[in-house]
Amino acid sequence: MTKSARHFNHQAPMTHQRSRLNLKFLNIFLFASLAVLGVMYLINISDLTVQGFALRDLKSQVSDLASEKMANEEVVNAAQSYYSLNTRAAGLDMVAISDIVYLPGNNLTVAKK
């Protein structure tokens, strides 16, 4: 009976040692997983921050271009205004049209085959 008891005691530490090795590998795997996920999280946050700065710059460009467009539209409207056209036409020394006379056409067709 002592022999079987010694044999039993001999195997017990070996099983305990295997469970320690399994826990060691499990702990290493968990630590490595957390490290990789942490690095991926930092990279993602960094990328989102850069995109936020780029978006803010683009929004400021949009507002600048909108104000420039409004200024250009004001210049175009001023150039096309009736008062502006009259003053430029007066400077050309053109004759004003008073009566328009249309010539009557005998034949209403334009082209014949």
TACORSUL-V185196 format. One record per helix or strand of 2 or more residues. SS is the DSSP state (h for helix, s for strand). FROM is the first residue (numbers start at 1). TO is the last residue. If there is no record, write none. Layout:
ss = (SS:SS)
from = (FROM:FROM)
to = (TO:TO)
This chain:
ss = (h:h)
from = (2:82)
to = (79:90)
